[in-house]
Amino acid sequence: MVELRDDGKIANIGLCNVSVAELTRCQAVTPIASVQDRYDILHRVNDDVLDVCSERGIAFLPWFPPANDLVADPGSALARVAAEHAVPPAQVALAWLLARSPATIPLPGATDPARYDEDLAALELELTQAQIDELASAT
């Protein structure tokens, strides 16, 4: 990869599915522009990777966060906050991701134009700090 960048064939290097240790080893060799991994409100195994990306100015690209619609059980924090805003749970999940870190650039993977519009609306959804905290403490 470094050779491809040095030859001008790629501009930046991104990684996928790495641990903090792997990211650190890669950064010792070359600048890293982004990390892509599964991460959403209910799947936060990579909190440490996101935190390191935020600290180091590396874009973090969580994929398929709207899968949360499938698990927004009535009474869950996600369902409650969605109802408070009268929006789909996926919109809240995306807004939470955006509030989680300025390094976050979600990859929702919308295949339906209506879903695409709903996902974009998450950019305008303003969660309160109390809602962000409630969602962060939900499992």
Secondary structure, DSSP 8 states (H G I E B T S, - for coil): -HHHHHTTS-S--EEES--HHHHHHHHHHS---EEEEE-BTTB-TTHHHHHHHHHHT-EEEEE-GGGGGGG--TTSHHHHHHHHHTS-HHHHHHHHHHHH-TTB--B----SHHHHHHHHHTTT----HHHHHHHHH--
